[in-house]
């Protein structure tokens, strides 16, 4: 049985999961970066001046929306600054790699599992003072029931 309210449509669950599991990570990171930046700014420089000095880096990131019936799989981050936050499995696209290739690789690295990428759901762009994130979200299907959490501390069907 899923942990999300059963009366919600699949689309509503997806939006809820995306909002709670994924955006929480990015907003927390943004607040932390801004606080640190403001505390280390040179006297007389505004935040806008400082932002102009920083070259904005674009990070290409992929996420698997793994579906099982009406449920979606989420993982709890098991390492780094955001240990304990929930997200969709996936990760950064490496240089020269296509997003779909990166997603297959990331799922093998994180879940020791093979997936089929069904289709692109949505690409979302986030602008931050120090970087830009382009997140490619794909609907995916596990090719077997076997999954092993290699990086996350917990995984749940929501």
Residue, then its C-alpha position, 0 to 999 in steps of 0.5 A: x500500500x502506498x503512503x500517499x493519499x489514495x484519492x489523489x490522481x497519479x499526476x497529483x502524486x507526481x507533483x507532490x513527490x517532485x515538490x517534496x522530494x526534489x525541490x526541498x533539496x534545491x531550495x535548502x542548498x540555495x538558502x545556504x549558498x546565499x547566506x554564505x555569500x552574503x556573509x563573505x561579500x566585500x564591503x560596498x559590493x551588492x549581491x547583484x555586483x557579486x553575481x555578475x562576477x561569478x560565472x554561472x555554471x550549468x549542471x545537466x541532471x537526470x531523474x528517474x520517475x520509477x513507477x509501480x502501479x500508482x506509486x513512485x519510488x523515492x530515495x533518501x540521500x545517504x551522503x554529502x551535505x544533503x544527507x537525509x533529504x529525499x529525491x528521485x534516483x538519478x544524478x549528473x550527466x557527465x561530459x559527452x554523455x546523453x541524458x538517457x545514457x546518464x540515467x541508465x548509468x546512474x540507476x546502475x550506480x545507485x540502485x544496482x538495477x536496470x531500467x527501461x526509459x519510457x519517455x521524457x516527462x519534463x525538463x525543468x530549469x532552475x536559476x541560482x546565483x552561482x549555477x543553473x540546473x537543467x533537470x531532465x525527468x523521465x518516466x521509467x520502468x524497472x526491468x526486474x523487481x531486484x533493487x539494492x540501495x548502494x548510495x541511499x539510506x532508504x528507498x520507498x514506493x510513495 
